[in-house]
Amino acid sequence: MNAGDIEHLKSTGLDDAAIMELVHVIGFFNHINRVADALGVDLETWMSPADPRDQKN
């Protein structure tokens, strides 16, 4: 992310607080997905992998 990205978000109407909230939410999901992958957490039954090659038989 760079200054141009921030300016683009601001041009859509987001303020600094909204951008900070986005950064935190995106960072949290990144973190929790990496933890789940590292621990081998299975998907919920209603979810399917984005890549069909990741499906367990």
C-alpha positions as semicolon CSV with decimal commas, in nm:
position;residue;x (nm);y (nm);z (nm)
1;M;0,000;0,000;0,000
2;N;0,132;0,341;-0,086
3;A;0,025;0,705;-0,080
4;G;-0,154;0,665;-0,414
5;D;-0,366;0,386;-0,269
6;I;-0,463;0,605;0,025
7;E;-0,553;0,894;-0,204
8;H;-0,767;0,662;-0,417
9;L;-0,956;0,542;-0,110
10;K;-1,007;0,900;0,006
11;S;-1,141;0,993;-0,340
12;T;-1,416;0,734;-0,288
13;G;-1,527;0,915;0,026
14;L;-1,341;0,723;0,295
15;D;-1,180;0,921;0,575
16;D;-0,867;0,834;0,774
17;A;-1,067;0,646;1,040
18;A;-1,242;0,427;0,781
19;I;-0,913;0,351;0,605
20;M;-0,753;0,258;0,938
21;E;-1,046;0,028;1,014
22;L;-1,007;-0,140;0,674
23;V;-0,636;-0,193;0,734
24;H;-0,706;-0,352;1,074
25;V;-0,980;-0,583;0,944
26;I;-0,771;-0,694;0,645
27;G;-0,468;-0,747;0,869
28;F;-0,673;-0,951;1,117
29;F;-0,811;-1,179;0,845
30;N;-0,461;-1,224;0,703
31;H;-0,332;-1,320;1,048
32;I;-0,614;-1,559;1,138
33;N;-0,601;-1,733;0,799
34;R;-0,227;-1,792;0,837
35;V;-0,276;-1,929;1,188
36;A;-0,555;-2,160;1,069
37;D;-0,341;-2,282;0,777
38;A;-0,043;-2,343;1,005
39;L;-0,255;-2,544;1,249
40;G;-0,432;-2,740;0,975
41;V;-0,777;-2,614;1,068
42;D;-1,040;-2,766;0,839
43;L;-1,297;-2,554;0,662
44;E;-1,651;-2,552;0,793
45;T;-1,874;-2,802;0,612
46;W;-2,058;-2,523;0,428
47;M;-1,734;-2,380;0,288
48;S;-1,539;-2,500;-0,010
49;P;-1,177;-2,423;-0,101
50;A;-1,115;-2,156;-0,363
51;D;-0,890;-2,404;-0,543
52;P;-1,064;-2,742;-0,610
53;R;-0,723;-2,913;-0,585
54;D;-0,730;-2,834;-0,211
55;Q;-1,042;-3,043;-0,148
56;K;-0,987;-3,351;0,065
57;N;-1,128;-3,676;-0,068
